[in-house]
Amino acid sequence: MTSDLKLRLAEINKQFGALGQAQPAAMSAFQGVMKAAMQQGSLPAAVKELVAVALAVQKGCDDCVLFHTSQALRHGATREQMTEMLAINIEMGGGPGAMYAARALAYFDALNA
């Protein structure tokens, strides 16, 4: 599963690159917003990425869940932090929140293996 997820992440990045070539101004601005939002501040980058995972779970954006889970890991988020954030998703999102939360945890475990 890990190699499949890494291939999906590579495909997500490839798609973003293609969109960036087609719409350089828009995607450059979007990437600037992403960079500004995720840089270390009073909240550590790992916490910000966990919030992004939670929002992606609520939106039902599977590619976003995978991308931000990988980024949370890259910034040092722990499994315990991930599951605590996902518990909030379950509280706020009911059944759909639980389903995407389970998927996010599976991605976390697979990418962290």
LUMTITI-856246 format. One record per atom (N, C-alpha, C): x negated, y, z negated; atom name; residue in one letter; residue number from 1. Coordinates in steps of 0.2 Angstrom, whole numbers, padded with zeros to 4 digits. Each point is the difference from the previous one (the first is absolute). Layout:
<kefis>
<kefi px="X" py="Y" pz="Z" a="CA" r="a" k="NUM"/>
...
</kefis>
This chain:
<kefis>
<kefi px="-0004" py="-0006" pz="0000" a="N" r="m" k="1"/>
<kefi px="0004" py="0006" pz="0000" a="CA" r="m" k="1"/>
<kefi px="-0004" py="0006" pz="0000" a="C" r="m" k="1"/>
<kefi px="-0006" py="0000" pz="-0003" a="N" r="t" k="2"/>
<kefi px="-0004" py="0006" pz="-0001" a="CA" r="t" k="2"/>
<kefi px="-0002" py="0002" pz="0007" a="C" r="t" k="2"/>
<kefi px="-0002" py="-0004" pz="0004" a="N" r="s" k="3"/>
<kefi px="-0003" py="0001" pz="0007" a="CA" r="s" k="3"/>
<kefi px="0006" py="0003" pz="0004" a="C" r="s" k="3"/>
<kefi px="0006" py="-0003" pz="-0001" a="N" r="d" k="4"/>
<kefi px="0006" py="0003" pz="0004" a="CA" r="d" k="4"/>
<kefi px="0001" py="0007" pz="-0002" a="C" r="d" k="4"/>
<kefi px="0000" py="0002" pz="-0007" a="N" r="l" k="5"/>
<kefi px="0001" py="0006" pz="-0002" a="CA" r="l" k="5"/>
<kefi px="-0005" py="0005" pz="0002" a="C" r="l" k="5"/>
<kefi px="-0007" py="-0002" pz="0000" a="N" r="k" k="6"/>
<kefi px="-0005" py="0004" pz="0003" a="CA" r="k" k="6"/>
<kefi px="0001" py="0002" pz="0007" a="C" r="k" k="6"/>
<kefi px="0003" py="-0005" pz="0004" a="N" r="l" k="7"/>
<kefi px="0001" py="0001" pz="0007" a="CA" r="l" k="7"/>
<kefi px="0006" py="0005" pz="0001" a="C" r="l" k="7"/>
<kefi px="0005" py="0000" pz="-0005" a="N" r="r" k="8"/>
<kefi px="0005" py="0004" pz="0001" a="CA" r="r" k="8"/>
<kefi px="-0002" py="0007" pz="-0002" a="C" r="r" k="8"/>
<kefi px="-0004" py="0001" pz="-0005" a="N" r="l" k="9"/>
<kefi px="-0003" py="0006" pz="-0002" a="CA" r="l" k="9"/>
<kefi px="-0004" py="0003" pz="0006" a="C" r="l" k="9"/>
<kefi px="-0004" py="-0004" pz="0003" a="N" r="a" k="10"/>
<kefi px="-0004" py="0002" pz="0006" a="CA" r="a" k="10"/>
<kefi px="0005" py="0003" pz="0006" a="C" r="a" k="10"/>
<kefi px="0006" py="-0004" pz="0000" a="N" r="e" k="11"/>
<kefi px="0005" py="0002" pz="0005" a="CA" r="e" k="11"/>
<kefi px="0003" py="0007" pz="-0001" a="C" r="e" k="11"/>
<kefi px="0002" py="0001" pz="-0007" a="N" r="i" k="12"/>
<kefi px="0003" py="0006" pz="-0002" a="CA" r="i" k="12"/>
<kefi px="-0005" py="0006" pz="0001" a="C" r="i" k="12"/>
<kefi px="-0007" py="-0001" pz="-0001" a="N" r="n" k="13"/>
<kefi px="-0005" py="0005" pz="0001" a="CA" r="n" k="13"/>
<kefi px="0000" py="0001" pz="0008" a="C" r="n" k="13"/>
<kefi px="0000" py="-0005" pz="0004" a="N" r="k" k="14"/>
<kefi px="0000" py="0001" pz="0007" a="CA" r="k" k="14"/>
<kefi px="0006" py="0004" pz="0002" a="C" r="k" k="14"/>
<kefi px="0006" py="-0002" pz="-0002" a="N" r="q" k="15"/>
<kefi px="0006" py="0004" pz="0002" a="CA" r="q" k="15"/>
<kefi px="-0001" py="0007" pz="-0002" a="C" r="q" k="15"/>
<kefi px="-0002" py="0002" pz="-0006" a="N" r="f" k="16"/>
<kefi px="-0001" py="0007" pz="-0002" a="CA" r="f" k="16"/>
<kefi px="-0005" py="0003" pz="0004" a="C" r="f" k="16"/>
<kefi px="-0006" py="-0003" pz="0002" a="N" r="g" k="17"/>
<kefi px="-0005" py="0002" pz="0005" a="CA" r="g" k="17"/>
<kefi px="0003" py="0002" pz="0007" a="C" r="g" k="17"/>
<kefi px="0005" py="-0004" pz="0002" a="N" r="a" k="18"/>
<kefi px="0003" py="0001" pz="0007" a="CA" r="a" k="18"/>
<kefi px="0005" py="0006" pz="-0001" a="C" r="a" k="18"/>
<kefi px="0003" py="0000" pz="-0005" a="N" r="l" k="19"/>
<kefi px="0005" py="0006" pz="-0001" a="CA" r="l" k="19"/>
<kefi px="-0004" py="0006" pz="-0001" a="C" r="l" k="19"/>
<kefi px="-0006" py="0000" pz="-0003" a="N" r="g" k="20"/>
<kefi px="-0005" py="0006" pz="-0001" a="CA" r="g" k="20"/>
<kefi px="-0002" py="0002" pz="0007" a="C" r="g" k="20"/>
<kefi px="-0001" py="-0004" pz="0004" a="N" r="q" k="21"/>
<kefi px="-0003" py="0002" pz="0007" a="CA" r="q" k="21"/>
<kefi px="0006" py="0003" pz="0004" a="C" r="q" k="21"/>
<kefi px="0006" py="-0003" pz="-0001" a="N" r="a" k="22"/>
<kefi px="0006" py="0003" pz="0003" a="CA" r="a" k="22"/>
<kefi px="0002" py="0007" pz="-0002" a="C" r="a" k="22"/>
<kefi px="-0001" py="0000" pz="-0007" a="N" r="q" k="23"/>
<kefi px="0003" py="0006" pz="-0004" a="CA" r="q" k="23"/>
<kefi px="-0006" py="0003" pz="-0005" a="C" r="q" k="23"/>
<kefi px="-0005" py="0002" pz="0003" a="N" r="p" k="24"/>
<kefi px="-0006" py="0002" pz="-0004" a="CA" r="p" k="24"/>
<kefi px="0002" py="0005" pz="-0006" a="C" r="p" k="24"/>
<kefi px="0003" py="0005" pz="0002" a="N" r="a" k="25"/>
<kefi px="0002" py="0005" pz="-0005" a="CA" r="a" k="25"/>
<kefi px="0004" py="-0002" pz="-0005" a="C" r="a" k="25"/>
<kefi px="0005" py="-0004" pz="0001" a="N" r="a" k="26"/>
<kefi px="0005" py="-0002" pz="-0005" a="CA" r="a" k="26"/>
<kefi px="-0003" py="-0005" pz="-0004" a="C" r="a" k="26"/>
<kefi px="-0004" py="-0005" pz="0003" a="N" r="m" k="27"/>
<kefi px="-0003" py="-0005" pz="-0004" a="CA" r="m" k="27"/>
<kefi px="-0006" py="0003" pz="-0005" a="C" r="m" k="27"/>
<kefi px="-0003" py="0005" pz="0003" a="N" r="s" k="28"/>
<kefi px="-0006" py="0003" pz="-0004" a="CA" r="s" k="28"/>
<kefi px="0003" py="0003" pz="-0006" a="C" r="s" k="28"/>
<kefi px="0006" py="0004" pz="0001" a="N" r="a" k="29"/>
<kefi px="0003" py="0003" pz="-0005" a="CA" r="a" k="29"/>
<kefi px="0003" py="-0005" pz="-0005" a="C" r="a" k="29"/>
<kefi px="0003" py="-0005" pz="0002" a="N" r="f" k="30"/>
<kefi px="0002" py="-0006" pz="-0005" a="CA" r="f" k="30"/>
<kefi px="-0006" py="-0003" pz="-0004" a="C" r="f" k="30"/>
<kefi px="-0005" py="-0001" pz="0004" a="N" r="q" k="31"/>
<kefi px="-0006" py="-0003" pz="-0004" a="CA" r="q" k="31"/>
<kefi px="-0003" py="0005" pz="-0005" a="C" r="q" k="31"/>
<kefi px="0001" py="0006" pz="0002" a="N" r="g" k="32"/>
<kefi px="-0003" py="0005" pz="-0005" a="CA" r="g" k="32"/>
<kefi px="0005" py="0000" pz="-0006" a="C" r="g" k="32"/>
<kefi px="0006" py="0000" pz="0001" a="N" r="v" k="33"/>
<kefi px="0005" py="-0001" pz="-0006" a="CA" r="v" k="33"/>
<kefi px="-0002" py="-0006" pz="-0004" a="C" r="v" k="33"/>
<kefi px="-0001" py="-0006" pz="0003" a="N" r="m" k="34"/>
<kefi px="-0001" py="-0006" pz="-0003" a="CA" r="m" k="34"/>
<kefi px="-0006" py="0001" pz="-0004" a="C" r="m" k="34"/>
<kefi px="-0006" py="0003" pz="0003" a="N" r="k" k="35"/>
<kefi px="-0006" py="0000" pz="-0004" a="CA" r="k" k="35"/>
<kefi px="0001" py="0005" pz="-0006" a="C" r="k" k="35"/>
<kefi px="0003" py="0006" pz="0001" a="N" r="a" k="36"/>
<kefi px="0001" py="0004" pz="-0006" a="CA" r="a" k="36"/>
<kefi px="0004" py="-0003" pz="-0005" a="C" r="a" k="36"/>
<kefi px="0006" py="-0004" pz="0002" a="N" r="a" k="37"/>
<kefi px="0004" py="-0003" pz="-0005" a="CA" r="a" k="37"/>
<kefi px="-0004" py="-0005" pz="-0004" a="C" r="a" k="37"/>
<kefi px="-0004" py="-0004" pz="0003" a="N" r="m" k="38"/>
<kefi px="-0003" py="-0005" pz="-0003" a="CA" r="m" k="38"/>
<kefi px="-0007" py="0001" pz="-0004" a="C" r="m" k="38"/>
<kefi px="-0003" py="0006" pz="0001" a="N" r="q" k="39"/>
<kefi px="-0006" py="0001" pz="-0003" a="CA" r="q" k="39"/>
<kefi px="0000" py="0000" pz="-0008" a="C" r="q" k="39"/>
<kefi px="-0005" py="-0002" pz="-0003" a="N" r="q" k="40"/>
<kefi px="0000" py="0000" pz="-0007" a="CA" r="q" k="40"/>
<kefi px="0001" py="0007" pz="-0003" a="C" r="q" k="40"/>
<kefi px="0005" py="0000" pz="-0005" a="N" r="g" k="41"/>
<kefi px="0001" py="0006" pz="-0003" a="CA" r="g" k="41"/>
<kefi px="0002" py="-0001" pz="-0007" a="C" r="g" k="41"/>
<kefi px="0005" py="0002" pz="-0003" a="N" r="s" k="42"/>
<kefi px="0002" py="-0001" pz="-0007" a="CA" r="s" k="42"/>
<kefi px="0002" py="-0008" pz="0000" a="C" r="s" k="42"/>
<kefi px="0003" py="-0002" pz="0005" a="N" r="l" k="43"/>
<kefi px="0002" py="-0007" pz="0001" a="CA" r="l" k="43"/>
<kefi px="-0005" py="-0003" pz="0004" a="C" r="l" k="43"/>
<kefi px="-0003" py="-0006" pz="-0002" a="N" r="p" k="44"/>
<kefi px="-0005" py="-0004" pz="0003" a="CA" r="p" k="44"/>
<kefi px="0003" py="-0002" pz="0007" a="C" r="p" k="44"/>
<kefi px="-0004" py="-0001" pz="0005" a="N" r="a" k="45"/>
<kefi px="0002" py="-0002" pz="0007" a="CA" r="a" k="45"/>
<kefi px="0004" py="-0007" pz="-0001" a="C" r="a" k="45"/>
<kefi px="-0002" py="-0004" pz="-0004" a="N" r="a" k="46"/>
<kefi px="0003" py="-0007" pz="0000" a="CA" r="a" k="46"/>
<kefi px="0008" py="0001" pz="-0003" a="C" r="a" k="46"/>
<kefi px="0001" py="0005" pz="-0004" a="N" r="v" k="47"/>
<kefi px="0007" py="0001" pz="-0003" a="CA" r="v" k="47"/>
<kefi px="0004" py="0003" pz="0006" a="C" r="v" k="47"/>
<kefi px="-0003" py="0005" pz="0004" a="N" r="k" k="48"/>
<kefi px="0003" py="0003" pz="0005" a="CA" r="k" k="48"/>
<kefi px="0002" py="-0006" pz="0006" a="C" r="k" k="48"/>
<kefi px="-0004" py="-0004" pz="0001" a="N" r="e" k="49"/>
<kefi px="0001" py="-0006" pz="0005" a="CA" r="e" k="49"/>
<kefi px="0006" py="-0004" pz="-0003" a="C" r="e" k="49"/>
<kefi px="0000" py="-0002" pz="-0006" a="N" r="l" k="50"/>
<kefi px="0005" py="-0004" pz="-0003" a="CA" r="l" k="50"/>
<kefi px="0007" py="0004" pz="0000" a="C" r="l" k="50"/>
<kefi px="0000" py="0006" pz="0000" a="N" r="v" k="51"/>
<kefi px="0006" py="0004" pz="0001" a="CA" r="v" k="51"/>
<kefi px="0002" py="0000" pz="0007" a="C" r="v" k="51"/>
<kefi px="-0005" py="0000" pz="0005" a="N" r="a" k="52"/>
<kefi px="0002" py="-0001" pz="0007" a="CA" r="a" k="52"/>
<kefi px="0003" py="-0007" pz="0001" a="C" r="a" k="52"/>
<kefi px="-0003" py="-0005" pz="-0003" a="N" r="v" k="53"/>
<kefi px="0003" py="-0007" pz="0000" a="CA" r="v" k="53"/>
<kefi px="0007" py="0000" pz="-0002" a="C" r="v" k="53"/>
<kefi px="0001" py="0003" pz="-0006" a="N" r="a" k="54"/>
<kefi px="0007" py="0001" pz="-0002" a="CA" r="a" k="54"/>
<kefi px="0005" py="0003" pz="0004" a="C" r="a" k="54"/>
<kefi px="-0002" py="0006" pz="0003" a="N" r="l" k="55"/>
<kefi px="0004" py="0003" pz="0005" a="CA" r="l" k="55"/>
<kefi px="0001" py="-0004" pz="0006" a="C" r="l" k="55"/>
<kefi px="-0005" py="-0003" pz="0003" a="N" r="a" k="56"/>
<kefi px="0001" py="-0005" pz="0006" a="CA" r="a" k="56"/>
<kefi px="0004" py="-0005" pz="-0002" a="C" r="a" k="56"/>
<kefi px="0000" py="-0003" pz="-0006" a="N" r="v" k="57"/>
<kefi px="0005" py="-0006" pz="-0002" a="CA" r="v" k="57"/>
<kefi px="0007" py="0003" pz="0001" a="C" r="v" k="57"/>
<kefi px="0001" py="0006" pz="-0003" a="N" r="q" k="58"/>
<kefi px="0007" py="0003" pz="0000" a="CA" r="q" k="58"/>
<kefi px="0002" py="0001" pz="0007" a="C" r="q" k="58"/>
<kefi px="-0004" py="0002" pz="0004" a="N" r="k" k="59"/>
<kefi px="0002" py="0002" pz="0007" a="CA" r="k" k="59"/>
<kefi px="0000" py="-0007" pz="0004" a="C" r="k" k="59"/>
<kefi px="-0002" py="-0005" pz="-0002" a="N" r="g" k="60"/>
<kefi px="0000" py="-0006" pz="0004" a="CA" r="g" k="60"/>
<kefi px="-0005" py="0000" pz="0006" a="C" r="g" k="60"/>
<kefi px="-0005" py="0003" pz="-0001" a="N" r="c" k="61"/>
<kefi px="-0005" py="0001" pz="0006" a="CA" r="c" k="61"/>
<kefi px="-0006" py="-0005" pz="-0002" a="C" r="c" k="61"/>
<kefi px="0001" py="-0006" pz="0003" a="N" r="d" k="62"/>
<kefi px="-0005" py="-0005" pz="-0001" a="CA" r="d" k="62"/>
<kefi px="-0007" py="0001" pz="0002" a="C" r="d" k="62"/>
<kefi px="-0001" py="0004" pz="0006" a="N" r="d" k="63"/>
<kefi px="-0007" py="0002" pz="0002" a="CA" r="d" k="63"/>
<kefi px="-0003" py="0005" pz="-0006" a="C" r="d" k="63"/>
<kefi px="0005" py="0004" pz="-0002" a="N" r="c" k="64"/>
<kefi px="-0003" py="0005" pz="-0005" a="CA" r="c" k="64"/>
<kefi px="-0002" py="-0004" pz="-0007" a="C" r="c" k="64"/>
<kefi px="0005" py="-0005" pz="-0002" a="N" r="v" k="65"/>
<kefi px="-0002" py="-0004" pz="-0006" a="CA" r="v" k="65"/>
<kefi px="-0007" py="-0003" pz="0001" a="C" r="v" k="65"/>
<kefi px="-0001" py="-0003" pz="0006" a="N" r="l" k="66"/>
<kefi px="-0006" py="-0003" pz="0001" a="CA" r="l" k="66"/>
<kefi px="-0006" py="0005" pz="0000" a="C" r="l" k="66"/>
<kefi px="0001" py="0005" pz="0003" a="N" r="f" k="67"/>
<kefi px="-0006" py="0005" pz="0001" a="CA" r="f" k="67"/>
<kefi px="-0002" py="0003" pz="-0007" a="C" r="f" k="67"/>
<kefi px="0006" py="0002" pz="-0004" a="N" r="h" k="68"/>
<kefi px="-0002" py="0003" pz="-0006" a="CA" r="h" k="68"/>
<kefi px="-0002" py="-0005" pz="-0005" a="C" r="h" k="68"/>
<kefi px="0002" py="-0006" pz="0000" a="N" r="t" k="69"/>
<kefi px="-0002" py="-0005" pz="-0004" a="CA" r="t" k="69"/>
<kefi px="-0008" py="-0001" pz="0001" a="C" r="t" k="69"/>
<kefi px="-0002" py="0000" pz="0006" a="N" r="s" k="70"/>
<kefi px="-0007" py="-0001" pz="0001" a="CA" r="s" k="70"/>
<kefi px="-0004" py="0006" pz="-0002" a="C" r="s" k="70"/>
<kefi px="0003" py="0006" pz="0000" a="N" r="q" k="71"/>
<kefi px="-0003" py="0006" pz="-0002" a="CA" r="q" k="71"/>
<kefi px="-0001" py="0000" pz="-0008" a="C" r="q" k="71"/>
<kefi px="0006" py="-0002" pz="-0003" a="N" r="a" k="72"/>
<kefi px="0000" py="0000" pz="-0007" a="CA" r="a" k="72"/>
<kefi px="-0006" py="-0005" pz="-0003" a="C" r="a" k="72"/>
<kefi px="-0001" py="-0006" pz="0004" a="N" r="l" k="73"/>
<kefi px="-0005" py="-0004" pz="-0002" a="CA" r="l" k="73"/>
<kefi px="-0007" py="0003" pz="0001" a="C" r="l" k="73"/>
<kefi px="-0001" py="0003" pz="0006" a="N" r="r" k="74"/>
<kefi px="-0006" py="0004" pz="0001" a="CA" r="r" k="74"/>
<kefi px="-0002" py="0005" pz="-0005" a="C" r="r" k="74"/>
<kefi px="0005" py="0003" pz="-0003" a="N" r="h" k="75"/>
<kefi px="-0001" py="0005" pz="-0005" a="CA" r="h" k="75"/>
<kefi px="0000" py="-0003" pz="-0007" a="C" r="h" k="75"/>
<kefi px="0000" py="-0007" pz="-0001" a="N" r="g" k="76"/>
<kefi px="-0001" py="-0003" pz="-0006" a="CA" r="g" k="76"/>
<kefi px="0006" py="-0001" pz="-0004" a="C" r="g" k="76"/>
<kefi px="0006" py="0000" pz="0003" a="N" r="a" k="77"/>
<kefi px="0006" py="-0002" pz="-0004" a="CA" r="a" k="77"/>
<kefi px="0000" py="-0007" pz="-0002" a="C" r="a" k="77"/>
<kefi px="0003" py="-0001" pz="-0006" a="N" r="t" k="78"/>
<kefi px="0000" py="-0007" pz="-0002" a="CA" r="t" k="78"/>
<kefi px="0006" py="-0003" pz="0001" a="C" r="t" k="78"/>
<kefi px="0001" py="-0007" pz="-0001" a="N" r="r" k="79"/>
<kefi px="0006" py="-0004" pz="0001" a="CA" r="r" k="79"/>
<kefi px="0005" py="0002" pz="-0005" a="C" r="r" k="79"/>
<kefi px="-0002" py="0001" pz="-0006" a="N" r="e" k="80"/>
<kefi px="0004" py="0003" pz="-0005" a="CA" r="e" k="80"/>
<kefi px="0003" py="0006" pz="0001" a="C" r="e" k="80"/>
<kefi px="-0004" py="0005" pz="0003" a="N" r="q" k="81"/>
<kefi px="0003" py="0007" pz="0002" a="CA" r="q" k="81"/>
<kefi px="0005" py="-0001" pz="0005" a="C" r="q" k="81"/>
<kefi px="-0002" py="-0004" pz="0005" a="N" r="m" k="82"/>
<kefi px="0005" py="-0002" pz="0006" a="CA" r="m" k="82"/>
<kefi px="0007" py="-0002" pz="-0003" a="C" r="m" k="82"/>
<kefi px="-0001" py="-0005" pz="-0004" a="N" r="t" k="83"/>
<kefi px="0007" py="-0003" pz="-0002" a="CA" r="t" k="83"/>
<kefi px="0004" py="0004" pz="-0005" a="C" r="t" k="83"/>
<kefi px="-0004" py="0005" pz="-0003" a="N" r="e" k="84"/>
<kefi px="0004" py="0005" pz="-0004" a="CA" r="e" k="84"/>
<kefi px="0004" py="0005" pz="0004" a="C" r="e" k="84"/>
<kefi px="-0004" py="0002" pz="0006" a="N" r="m" k="85"/>
<kefi px="0003" py="0004" pz="0004" a="CA" r="m" k="85"/>
<kefi px="0006" py="-0003" pz="0004" a="C" r="m" k="85"/>
<kefi px="-0001" py="-0007" pz="0002" a="N" r="l" k="86"/>
<kefi px="0005" py="-0003" pz="0003" a="CA" r="l" k="86"/>
<kefi px="0007" py="-0002" pz="-0004" a="C" r="l" k="86"/>
<kefi px="-0002" py="0000" pz="-0007" a="N" r="a" k="87"/>
<kefi px="0006" py="-0001" pz="-0005" a="CA" r="a" k="87"/>
<kefi px="0005" py="0006" pz="0001" a="C" r="a" k="87"/>
<kefi px="-0003" py="0006" pz="0001" a="N" r="i" k="88"/>
<kefi px="0004" py="0006" pz="0001" a="CA" r="i" k="88"/>
<kefi px="0004" py="0000" pz="0006" a="C" r="i" k="88"/>
<kefi px="-0003" py="-0003" pz="0005" a="N" r="n" k="89"/>
<kefi px="0003" py="-0001" pz="0007" a="CA" r="n" k="89"/>
<kefi px="0006" py="-0004" pz="-0001" a="C" r="n" k="89"/>
<kefi px="0000" py="-0005" pz="-0004" a="N" r="i" k="90"/>
<kefi px="0005" py="-0005" pz="-0002" a="CA" r="i" k="90"/>
<kefi px="0006" py="0004" pz="-0003" a="C" r="i" k="90"/>
<kefi px="-0002" py="0004" pz="-0005" a="N" r="e" k="91"/>
<kefi px="0004" py="0003" pz="-0004" a="CA" r="e" k="91"/>
<kefi px="0004" py="0005" pz="0004" a="C" r="e" k="91"/>
<kefi px="-0003" py="0004" pz="0004" a="N" r="m" k="92"/>
<kefi px="0003" py="0005" pz="0004" a="CA" r="m" k="92"/>
<kefi px="0003" py="-0002" pz="0007" a="C" r="m" k="92"/>
<kefi px="-0002" py="-0006" pz="0002" a="N" r="g" k="93"/>
<kefi px="0002" py="-0002" pz="0007" a="CA" r="g" k="93"/>
<kefi px="0004" py="-0007" pz="0000" a="C" r="g" k="93"/>
<kefi px="0001" py="-0003" pz="-0006" a="N" r="g" k="94"/>
<kefi px="0004" py="-0006" pz="0000" a="CA" r="g" k="94"/>
<kefi px="-0002" py="-0005" pz="0004" a="C" r="g" k="94"/>
<kefi px="0004" py="-0004" pz="0003" a="N" r="g" k="95"/>
<kefi px="-0002" py="-0006" pz="0005" a="CA" r="g" k="95"/>
<kefi px="-0005" py="0002" pz="0005" a="C" r="g" k="95"/>
<kefi px="0002" py="0005" pz="0004" a="N" r="p" k="96"/>
<kefi px="-0005" py="0002" pz="0006" a="CA" r="p" k="96"/>
<kefi px="-0007" py="0002" pz="-0003" a="C" r="p" k="96"/>
<kefi px="0000" py="0003" pz="-0006" a="N" r="g" k="97"/>
<kefi px="-0006" py="0002" pz="-0003" a="CA" r="g" k="97"/>
<kefi px="-0004" py="-0006" pz="-0002" a="C" r="g" k="97"/>
<kefi px="0004" py="-0005" pz="-0003" a="N" r="a" k="98"/>
<kefi px="-0004" py="-0006" pz="-0002" a="CA" r="a" k="98"/>
<kefi px="-0003" py="-0004" pz="0005" a="C" r="a" k="98"/>
<kefi px="0004" py="0000" pz="0006" a="N" r="m" k="99"/>
<kefi px="-0003" py="-0004" pz="0006" a="CA" r="m" k="99"/>
<kefi px="-0006" py="0003" pz="0003" a="C" r="m" k="99"/>
<kefi px="0000" py="0007" pz="0000" a="N" r="y" k="100"/>
<kefi px="-0006" py="0003" pz="0003" a="CA" r="y" k="100"/>
<kefi px="-0006" py="0000" pz="-0005" a="C" r="y" k="100"/>
<kefi px="0002" py="0001" pz="-0007" a="N" r="a" k="101"/>
<kefi px="-0005" py="-0001" pz="-0005" a="CA" r="a" k="101"/>
<kefi px="-0003" py="-0006" pz="0000" a="C" r="a" k="101"/>
<kefi px="0003" py="-0006" pz="0001" a="N" r="a" k="102"/>
<kefi px="-0003" py="-0006" pz="0001" a="CA" r="a" k="102"/>
<kefi px="-0004" py="-0001" pz="0006" a="C" r="a" k="102"/>
<kefi px="0001" py="0003" pz="0005" a="N" r="r" k="103"/>
<kefi px="-0004" py="0000" pz="0006" a="CA" r="r" k="103"/>
<kefi px="-0006" py="0004" pz="-0002" a="C" r="r" k="103"/>
<kefi px="0000" py="0006" pz="-0003" a="N" r="a" k="104"/>
<kefi px="-0005" py="0004" pz="-0002" a="CA" r="a" k="104"/>
<kefi px="-0005" py="-0004" pz="-0004" a="C" r="a" k="104"/>
<kefi px="0002" py="-0003" pz="-0005" a="N" r="l" k="105"/>
<kefi px="-0004" py="-0004" pz="-0004" a="CA" r="l" k="105"/>
<kefi px="-0003" py="-0006" pz="0004" a="C" r="l" k="105"/>
<kefi px="0003" py="-0003" pz="0004" a="N" r="a" k="106"/>
<kefi px="-0003" py="-0005" pz="0004" a="CA" r="a" k="106"/>
<kefi px="-0006" py="0003" pz="0004" a="C" r="a" k="106"/>
<kefi px="0001" py="0006" pz="0003" a="N" r="y" k="107"/>
<kefi px="-0005" py="0003" pz="0004" a="CA" r="y" k="107"/>
<kefi px="-0006" py="0002" pz="-0005" a="C" r="y" k="107"/>
<kefi px="0002" py="0002" pz="-0005" a="N" r="f" k="108"/>
<kefi px="-0006" py="0002" pz="-0005" a="CA" r="f" k="108"/>
<kefi px="-0004" py="-0006" pz="-0002" a="C" r="f" k="108"/>
<kefi px="0003" py="-0006" pz="-0001" a="N" r="d" k="109"/>
<kefi px="-0003" py="-0006" pz="-0002" a="CA" r="d" k="109"/>
<kefi px="-0004" py="-0003" pz="0006" a="C" r="d" k="109"/>
<kefi px="0003" py="0000" pz="0006" a="N" r="a" k="110"/>
<kefi px="-0004" py="-0002" pz="0006" a="CA" r="a" k="110"/>
<kefi px="-0006" py="0004" pz="0001" a="C" r="a" k="110"/>
<kefi px="0001" py="0007" pz="0000" a="N" r="l" k="111"/>
<kefi px="-0006" py="0004" pz="0002" a="CA" r="l" k="111"/>
<kefi px="-0005" py="0000" pz="-0006" a="C" r="l" k="111"/>
<kefi px="0002" py="-0002" pz="-0006" a="N" r="n" k="112"/>
<kefi px="-0005" py="0000" pz="-0005" a="CA" r="n" k="112"/>
<kefi px="-0003" py="-0007" pz="-0001" a="C" r="n" k="112"/>
<kefi px="0002" py="-0004" pz="0004" a="N" r="a" k="113"/>
<kefi px="-0003" py="-0007" pz="-0001" a="CA" r="a" k="113"/>
<kefi px="-0007" py="-0001" pz="0002" a="C" r="a" k="113"/>
</kefis>
